[in-house]
Amino acid sequence: MRTLAALLLVCTTASAAPVPKEVAKRPDAELFVGTWETVVSEAGGQPHSKARWTFDAALKMVSIPVGGAVGGGSEWVIKIDPAKTPKEIDIGGYKGIYEFVGADIKLVYTLGGPRPTDYSAAPGKYYSLLRRIEKK
């Protein structure tokens, strides 16, 4: 009986699954790096031109219009503050907030007005939903 109990104890202990280590979360600055396409773009609740956004490791961003939009590209330096609630982003003179939603980034920003506090589509606000373009 003791042998059976010892054997059972050894088998139970040996077959136990290891405890998974907590996966380290990547900082938001790293999560931005890459190329994103605009899935939804609104200005004051109305459809707005779409663009392709590319962020580098220094958080410099290049925006290029797509889908027949008029105008050339633009370059911006962005600043983020992921410690704030909601998380804050500054794109040149635009003050905004952002949130990672699954594989997407949700952004709302204003030019010259107070920083938005929610993601509602209101006059004076720009809303963008960006989706990462996978490298091929």
C-alpha positions as CSV (number, residue, x, y, z in Angstrom):
1,M,0.0,0.0,0.0
2,R,2.8,2.4,0.8
3,T,4.5,1.6,-2.5
4,L,1.2,2.3,-4.4
5,A,0.8,5.6,-2.5
6,A,4.5,6.6,-3.3
7,L,4.1,5.7,-6.9
8,L,0.9,7.7,-7.2
9,L,2.5,10.7,-5.6
10,V,5.5,10.5,-8.0
11,C,3.3,10.1,-11.1
12,T,1.0,12.9,-10.0
13,T,3.9,15.3,-9.3
14,A,5.8,14.3,-12.5
15,S,2.8,14.8,-14.8
16,A,1.7,18.2,-13.4
17,A,1.8,21.0,-16.0
18,P,4.4,23.7,-15.3
19,V,3.0,27.0,-14.2
20,P,3.2,29.4,-17.2
21,K,5.3,32.5,-16.7
22,E,3.5,35.8,-17.1
23,V,4.0,37.1,-20.6
24,A,5.7,40.5,-20.5
25,K,3.5,43.3,-22.0
26,R,5.3,45.3,-24.7
27,P,5.4,49.1,-24.1
28,D,2.9,51.1,-26.2
29,A,5.8,52.8,-28.0
30,E,6.8,49.5,-29.4
31,L,3.3,48.5,-30.3
32,F,2.9,51.6,-32.5
33,V,5.9,50.7,-34.7
34,G,4.9,49.5,-38.1
35,T,2.5,50.4,-40.9
36,W,-1.3,50.9,-40.3
37,E,-4.2,51.5,-42.7
38,T,-7.2,53.6,-41.9
39,V,-10.3,51.4,-41.5
40,V,-12.6,54.2,-40.3
41,S,-11.9,57.9,-40.6
42,E,-14.4,60.6,-39.5
43,A,-14.2,64.4,-38.9
44,G,-17.0,65.7,-36.8
45,G,-18.9,62.4,-37.3
46,Q,-18.7,62.6,-41.1
47,P,-16.6,60.4,-43.4
48,H,-13.0,61.7,-43.8
49,S,-10.2,60.8,-46.1
50,K,-8.3,57.6,-45.3
51,A,-4.5,57.3,-45.1
52,R,-1.7,54.8,-44.4
53,W,0.2,55.6,-41.3
54,T,3.8,54.4,-40.6
55,F,5.4,54.8,-37.2
56,D,9.1,54.3,-36.6
57,A,10.9,53.4,-33.3
58,A,11.5,57.2,-32.6
59,L,7.7,57.6,-32.9
60,K,8.0,59.7,-36.1
61,M,4.9,59.1,-38.2
62,V,4.4,59.5,-41.9
63,S,0.8,59.7,-43.2
64,I,0.0,59.1,-46.9
65,P,-3.5,59.5,-48.3
66,V,-5.1,56.4,-49.9
67,G,-8.2,55.6,-51.9
68,G,-8.1,58.6,-54.2
69,A,-7.7,61.2,-51.4
70,V,-6.3,64.5,-52.5
71,G,-3.1,65.8,-51.0
72,G,0.4,64.6,-50.4
73,G,1.9,62.9,-47.4
74,S,2.8,64.5,-44.1
75,E,5.3,63.8,-41.4
76,W,4.7,64.2,-37.7
77,V,6.5,63.6,-34.4
78,I,4.1,62.0,-32.0
79,K,4.3,61.9,-28.2
80,I,2.3,59.4,-26.1
81,D,1.5,59.1,-22.4
82,P,0.3,55.6,-21.8
83,A,0.2,56.3,-18.0
84,K,-2.8,58.6,-18.4
85,T,-6.4,57.5,-18.4
86,P,-7.4,57.6,-21.2
87,K,-4.0,57.2,-22.8
88,E,-2.8,60.5,-24.5
89,I,-1.3,61.1,-27.9
90,D,0.0,64.3,-29.4
91,I,0.4,64.3,-33.2
92,G,2.0,67.7,-34.0
93,G,-0.5,70.3,-32.8
94,Y,-3.3,67.7,-32.5
95,K,-4.1,66.6,-29.0
96,G,-5.8,63.2,-28.6
97,I,-6.4,59.9,-26.9
98,Y,-5.7,56.4,-28.1
99,E,-6.5,52.8,-27.2
100,F,-5.3,49.5,-28.5
101,V,-8.3,47.3,-29.3
102,G,-7.1,43.8,-30.2
103,A,-4.9,44.4,-33.3
104,D,-6.3,47.9,-33.9
105,I,-5.6,51.4,-32.7
106,K,-8.5,53.7,-31.9
107,L,-7.7,57.4,-32.0
108,V,-9.6,60.6,-31.3
109,Y,-7.9,64.0,-31.6
110,T,-8.6,67.7,-32.0
111,L,-6.8,70.7,-33.4
112,G,-6.8,73.7,-31.1
113,G,-9.5,72.4,-28.8
114,P,-9.2,70.6,-25.5
115,R,-8.0,67.1,-25.5
116,P,-10.9,64.6,-26.0
117,T,-12.0,62.5,-23.1
118,D,-14.0,59.9,-25.0
119,Y,-14.3,58.3,-28.4
120,S,-17.6,60.0,-29.5
121,A,-17.8,61.6,-32.9
122,A,-18.5,65.2,-32.2
123,P,-17.9,68.5,-34.1
124,G,-14.2,69.4,-33.9
125,K,-13.1,65.8,-33.3
126,Y,-11.2,63.5,-35.7
127,Y,-11.7,59.8,-35.2
128,S,-9.6,57.1,-36.8
129,L,-9.5,53.3,-36.5
130,L,-6.2,51.9,-37.7
131,R,-5.4,48.3,-38.5
132,R,-1.8,47.0,-38.8
133,I,-0.7,46.0,-42.3
134,E,1.1,42.7,-42.0
135,K,4.5,42.4,-43.7
136,K,4.5,40.0,-46.6
